[in-house]
């Protein structure tokens, strides 16, 4: 809903100077969000923890979870015994229930109706 409203505001700008850049669920945002995981690793190191047993994060669009998990995923690939768990809200589960399909970030379809 928030994405749709932001797109609507950009499209309705009478000056035509407002632009909208889709963020949350795209690759560049996930890479940017790795700052979260890198900071978590630094904080753990400051108390003497090299690797946590479990990394748990919210998984909505994916960028928050990816940002937290990616730095630890690299450790897991290289042999660290870390369990990485994405969590979802029961009100709108996207991993465990419903149809597995592509979902548009702009649920109202405003962006798609203005692409030429």
N, C-alpha and C positions, 0 to 999 in steps of 0.2 A: 504494500500500500504506500509506504513512504517513497519508494522508487517512482511509482506511478505519479504521485503528487509532485515530486521534484521535476519529473519530465514535463508534466502539465504546466508547471510554473515557467519552465524554460521555453516551452512552445508558445505560451501566451504572452511572453514578454513583447510589448509593442515596439521596443527599440530594435529587437532582433539581435541584440548583442549577448544575451544570456546563452550559455552553452551548458550541456549536461554530459558528464562522463560517467558511464556505468562503472561501478566499483565493485563492491562486496564480493561477488562470486567469480571474479576474473583472475587470471594467473598473476598479473602484475601486482594485484592487491595482496594475494596470498604471499608472494615473495616479500612485499613490504611488511606484512604482518609478522614475518619471522622475527622481527625485533622483539616481539612478545616472548617467543621461545628462547631466543638468545639471552634476553634479560633474566628469564626464569633460570636458565643454566648458570648464569653468573651469581644469582642469589643463592642457588643451591651450593655452588662451589664455595661461597663465602662462609657457609656453615659446615663445610667439609663433605658434602654429598656430591660424588662424581656423577652418578646416575640414579634417578628415582626408580622405584619399583613400578610405579604407575603414572601415566600422564592422562588426565581426564580433561576434556574440553567440550564446550557447546558446539554443536554442528547444525547451523541453520543454513545459511548460504554457503558456508564452508571456509571463509577466509579466517575467522577467528580460530577455529580448530586447526586449520593448516598452519597458521602462524605460530601457534603454540607447539604443535606436534612435529613439524618438519625438522627442526634442529635435533630433536630426540630421535626421530626416525632415522636420521643419518647414523646416530650411535647404534640403534637397533640393527641396522643393516650390517654394521661392522662388529656385531657380536654381543652388544649389551643386552642384558635380560630386562627389557622394559616392556610393560604392557601398555598399549596406547588405545584409549577408549573414547570414541565420540559419543556424546549424549545429545538427546533431542527432547523437546517438550512433548508431553503427552497430548497437549491441545492441538498440535500440528506436526505429527511425526512424519518425517520424510525418508527415514532410513529403514524403519521396521514395518510400516503399514502403508497401504495405499498402492497406487500404480507407480511402478518405477519407470519414469519417463523424463524427458527434457522439460524443464520449467522455465518460462521466461521471467527475467527479473522484473519486468514491467507487467505485472499481472492485469492491469487495466487495458493493456494493448495500445496505450497512447503513443509510445515510441514507434511501434511497428506501423501505425497508421500515418506517421509523418516522415518515414524514410522514403526518399525518392530515388 
